[in-house]
Amino acid sequence: MALGEELGMEPGSIVTGKMVAALRNLGFDKIFDTNFSADLTIMEEGHEFLHRLTNGGVLPMITSCSPGWVNTVSFTLLRANETKANLVCRFLLEKKNYLSTT
């Protein structure tokens, strides 16, 4: 939806069909909707959660789909491998995190 806004369309405009048409015009033979794979992931995670819950498995479950998890891992990796080259990346991540909490 943000793509539509970048192209001058109303906020919230659905542009899925336009994206598929543009990719086909560029020569793509196959185009996959990632919403379907996200649905499959949710189903698998649900099954795994129920299995763990009913069989005394390890909890909590953590998913890489969680923005909080992605930010934590990104921040941790940046700190662990800090060099002059990625110092700017760390600064930008810290600024983004600060702005999202204010």
Stockholm file with secondary structure:
# STOCKHOLM 1.0

chainA/1-102         MALGEELGMEPGSIVTGKMVAALRNLGFDKIFDTNFSADLTIMEEGHEFLHRLTNGGVLPMITSCSPGWVNTVSFTLLRANETKANLVCRFLLEKKNYLSTT
#=GR chainA/1-102 SS CHHHHHTTCCTTCCCHHHHHHHHHHTTCSCCCCHHHHHHHHHHHHHHHHHHHHHTTCCCCCCCTTCHHHHHHHHHHHHHHTCCHHHHHHHHHHHHHHHHHHC
#=GC SS_cons         CHHHHHTTCCTTCCCHHHHHHHHHHTTCSCCCCHHHHHHHHHHHHHHHHHHHHHTTCCCCCCCTTCHHHHHHHHHHHHHHTCCHHHHHHHHHHHHHHHHHHC
//
